[in-house]
Structures are given as C-alpha cells and as structure tokens.
Amino acid sequence: MAFLKSPLLWYSYSGTDKIRGMLNKKHYFWSSGLALLFVGVLFFSRSGVFILSDEAELLIYGKNRAVWQAITAGIRLFRPVHILSLPESADEALKLRFIEKKAASRSIIITPIRYEEVAETFKQGHTGTVVLLWGRDYTIDYERDLERAATIAGPLAVQTGQVPALLLPPSMDDVRRDSLKQAFDRGLTEMGFSQGSILIVNLSEPAVPLSSVTLFPADLALQNLSAPLIVFSGIRDELLPPSVVAVFDDTLWPHIAEIVASYKNDTKISLFSVPRTRKNGGTL
C-alpha cells in the first residue's frame, strides 16, 4: 500500500532496481573480460607449433587455405600455430637465421623432409624444440587412399568399359609401385570392375582410351591428359584443368592438429588424404 500512496517511494525502489541491474551487467562484462584475458594468456603461453613452408607451396596450395588450416588447428590444440615461409633461394645459414627470428626456443616444428637439415640444426641449439617430419614420421596411407579413389574410378570404368590408369612418381621403387597398384585394383574389384588398372609412366596421352587416370602430380602439366583425372595433391581448384573430377588433399595442412596430438599422446596414427572437391562442385 505504501507504493500506491507514495509514487515517489515506488520510483525510488524502481530506480534502485535499475542501478542494481546496471551494476550486474557491468560486473558481467568485467568478469567476461577477465576470463577472456586469462584464456588468451594461457593460450599464448603454451608452446607454439611452426609449419615450415615456402612461397611456391603456398602459391599452389593457396595461402588463405593454409592460414585457415593453421587457425582451425590452433583452436583444436589450444595453442598458437604459425606458418614460416622460408626464403627458397637462401642458403641453410640464412634459413636458420630466419627460423631463429620467428620460432621460440621451445617449439613444435612440423616440416617436410626437404627442410629436415635446417630444422634439426635449429633443434640442436634449442633442446626444448621438437621436430616432426612430414613424409617420414607422419605419412599418408596411400594404399587405403587408392582403394577410396577406386570408388570413383570403378564406376567410370564400368560405365565406359575402358580400363582406368594409375600414374605414380617415377622415383618410386618397383615394390612400392606394385603394392599401390594392387590396392587400387582391389578397390576396382569391389566396385565391380575386375580387369584391374594399367600403369603409365608419363603425362602424355596413352595409346589406348582410358576411363580415368589417378595420379600423384609432381607438376602442373595435367592438361596433357584428356581422360577424367583423379588427383592426389594440394593444388587449389583454380589451377586444375577441367578434366579433374576429384581431388584428394594429401598434404600435411589438414592434419596439423592430429600430428601434434599424436606426438603429445605418444601414439601412432594413420593419416588419410582429405577428399576436397568434384567437378560438379560437390564434396566426395
């Protein structure tokens, strides 16, 4: 009844509630800000991950794609992930100085084998650093991946009645080449094409018509083949010819978080290429 008799009394209570609400909001913002500050300090206090690369690789893969992979990996790992683009024409001493300027003394470095020497030299001077080699410590399971590629090549072979081809790097030894071909042929058989595949040794057009060519390109001379192409590469879409029907990203970039987590947990994992795109624009 006191509120009804005295509107000023009611207003004073209402104003008090408003003040309390404003104080509560201010307290909430301060608490949120301090929490974010604490999370940020904790995030950047953890040892960073450094990916060694160069301008040529980033041009082919796409710098924005690589940066996005680093960001998502950093979120998953809750630690900063950096890309170090080494000067390609520099000698080992200059590359080492470049890394020393950018990387912390306690770091996790993921590097392709071509930069193994400079990474190991850096590690010798910074004993808290870990070097993980892409292509040796961590590799793609290509046998399993070729069975997956056969799920695309097989229906094309059944549809056309023509044999699919497999193009492997010329530097590969015969035992490894035969093992990969057998894995591909097993996948074709599972898809209803029991004639198997043929091996071709260069990018020139083969004498026989082919239903598709699955390849691991060492360069961008893919336009020499008119058959549908299934490509294992990190090449970004705009650099691919129209004959490409599927791309399997076999680079380290999609696997940064898995590699670091595997090292931290002292476990061995199997890594697989990431199906990225198809000619019709959809994903595999």
QUISUL-V232055 format. One record per residue. N is the residue number from 1. SS is DSSP state (H for helix, E for strand, L for the rest). Layout:
BEGIN
n: (N & N)
ss: (SS & SS)
END
This chain:
BEGIN
n: (1 & 2 & 3 & 4 & 5 & 6 & 7 & 8 & 9 & 10 & 11 & 12 & 13 & 14 & 15 & 16 & 17 & 18 & 19 & 20 & 21 & 22 & 23 & 24 & 25 & 26 & 27 & 28 & 29 & 30 & 31 & 32 & 33 & 34 & 35 & 36 & 37 & 38 & 39 & 40 & 41 & 42 & 43 & 44 & 45 & 46 & 47 & 48 & 49 & 50 & 51 & 52 & 53 & 54 & 55 & 56 & 57 & 58 & 59 & 60 & 61 & 62 & 63 & 64 & 65 & 66 & 67 & 68 & 69 & 70 & 71 & 72 & 73 & 74 & 75 & 76 & 77 & 78 & 79 & 80 & 81 & 82 & 83 & 84 & 85 & 86 & 87 & 88 & 89 & 90 & 91 & 92 & 93 & 94 & 95 & 96 & 97 & 98 & 99 & 100 & 101 & 102 & 103 & 104 & 105 & 106 & 107 & 108 & 109 & 110 & 111 & 112 & 113 & 114 & 115 & 116 & 117 & 118 & 119 & 120 & 121 & 122 & 123 & 124 & 125 & 126 & 127 & 128 & 129 & 130 & 131 & 132 & 133 & 134 & 135 & 136 & 137 & 138 & 139 & 140 & 141 & 142 & 143 & 144 & 145 & 146 & 147 & 148 & 149 & 150 & 151 & 152 & 153 & 154 & 155 & 156 & 157 & 158 & 159 & 160 & 161 & 162 & 163 & 164 & 165 & 166 & 167 & 168 & 169 & 170 & 171 & 172 & 173 & 174 & 175 & 176 & 177 & 178 & 179 & 180 & 181 & 182 & 183 & 184 & 185 & 186 & 187 & 188 & 189 & 190 & 191 & 192 & 193 & 194 & 195 & 196 & 197 & 198 & 199 & 200 & 201 & 202 & 203 & 204 & 205 & 206 & 207 & 208 & 209 & 210 & 211 & 212 & 213 & 214 & 215 & 216 & 217 & 218 & 219 & 220 & 221 & 222 & 223 & 224 & 225 & 226 & 227 & 228 & 229 & 230 & 231 & 232 & 233 & 234 & 235 & 236 & 237 & 238 & 239 & 240 & 241 & 242 & 243 & 244 & 245 & 246 & 247 & 248 & 249 & 250 & 251 & 252 & 253 & 254 & 255 & 256 & 257 & 258 & 259 & 260 & 261 & 262 & 263 & 264 & 265 & 266 & 267 & 268 & 269 & 270 & 271 & 272 & 273 & 274 & 275 & 276 & 277 & 278 & 279 & 280 & 281 & 282 & 283 & 284)
ss: (L & H & H & H & H & L & H & H & H & H & H & H & H & H & H & H & H & H & H & H & H & H & H & H & H & H & H & H & H & H & H & H & H & H & H & H & H & H & H & H & H & H & H & H & H & L & L & E & E & E & E & E & E & E & H & H & H & H & H & H & H & L & H & H & H & H & H & H & H & H & H & H & H & H & H & H & H & L & L & L & E & E & E & E & E & E & L & L & L & L & L & H & H & H & H & H & H & H & H & H & H & H & L & L & L & L & E & E & E & E & E & E & H & H & H & H & H & H & H & H & H & H & H & H & H & L & L & L & L & E & E & E & E & E & L & L & L & E & L & E & L & H & H & H & H & H & H & H & H & H & H & H & H & H & H & H & H & H & H & H & L & L & L & L & E & E & E & L & L & L & L & L & L & H & H & H & H & H & H & H & H & H & H & H & H & H & H & H & H & H & L & L & L & L & L & L & L & E & E & E & L & L & L & L & L & L & L & L & L & L & L & L & E & E & E & L & L & L & L & L & H & H & H & H & L & L & L & L & E & E & E & E & L & L & L & L & H & H & H & L & L & L & L & E & E & E & E & E & E & L & L & L & H & H & H & H & H & H & H & H & H & H & H & H & L & L & L & L & L & L & E & L & L & E & E & E & E & E & L & L & L & L & L & L)
END
